Amino acid sequence: MSAEVDVLLQEAKESIEAAQNYRSELQQRLHGLNQARKQVRGSSGQAREVLRRHFAELQAAATRLLTERLTTLLAEVDAIEADSVKPLDDCQSLIEHGVGQADELLREGEAALRCGLGEKEDKLGSFTKKAMHIQLDSLPEVPALVDVPSVSAQLDDSLLGLLRDRVSRHGSVSSHPPVQIEELQERPGSILVRWCKVDEDFAAADYRLQYRRSGSGGSQYEDGYIGRDSEFLVLHLDPHTDYLFRVCARGEGRTEWSPWSIPQTGYTTLAPHEWCPGTEGYILSSRRNIALRNDSSQSRCPVLYSKAPTYFCGQTLTFKITAAGQIDRRDSLGVCVDSQKGAESLQRDQAVCISTNGAVFVNGKEMTNQLPAITVGSAVTFDMEVVNLFPISNNNLSEGGNFKLRVTIGSGNREVVFDWLVDQAVDCLFFGCSFVHSGWKVLVF
């Protein structure tokens, strides 16, 4: 009986635990549902506000433009009227003056005819002289109606149709942005952001990536990338800090950007790659990710190593050349097991590297395959994966045993792949560079 009770008790405990898990899962789904509803309502409210504000601005601008055009056209009418009426007014004044003179002459002539015989000769003489002075056969010319302006307004009735057509197609409302962030991959001091189109009918000409710190009230989004690629490595990020990322696109032949994607939160736990400070012959940037080979050391200077072994297999290590000096086959860019002091090049044992002339060295030996020479703008990448030759304890990589790493070095759209045998098991590596001549400047990420 006791065994049955124990079984029932165990079943009850399992049922209680299952019910608790079930409730927890339902609560999480309820929270997700609330978040989804909040997103729908919030984005709908924002869309309404954007539409109202935009069309109110359009209405105000259209009214202003129409008013300005009406004022301009009315001013043109006023100018034509003023210029045309002035000579008519002058002609009218001249005619009215002539009518006045004719009236006065008529009165004098009639008076001369009515006067007595004694005064008639003088009156008629004076009248005749005055009539000759006025030149009764001279009349001012009055322009014909076809010769004076007939002001009219020409209005294009198609404007309203064009406006109606453009307005009917102006703006759109979408339930989903045409692009969304697909993946956020942590890198040392950076995050690789990948995005993709979710609307196959949308022909994207450019993409625009923005990011900002999460939870910062005054933090504004800033542009990280604008271009045709669908991924970008955002550098100079603080580890263990949340960042928000969003992306939009611009269609072929369009000037406006699409709606933003749903912001995604990402962070990196990996410390940024840094060069080791204090190495003779090199000047470092404030973030220590850029090194410049200066001319303070006229003789050959030692290898500049990383501050710590921060390169892990499975990652991509990139050297970006932002300035170049004179090429020398003894130059080197690469990775190594240890930061051997006093070495003047990575062309040595327990290191793989590429020289500025494109030659590849493995444990100090030059390979037959060669990559393009390194110049300004070159990006040299190192990718590695572990291949064990002999069994090694999973609990302690430092127990020893031969270790083989499959290395891929890429440069100038070409790459070489080879296996690198090291004396000991390693889970992280140093990186380094060496240049015989000054002027070389390299960014590592």
Disulfide bonds with the S-S distance in Angstrom:
none
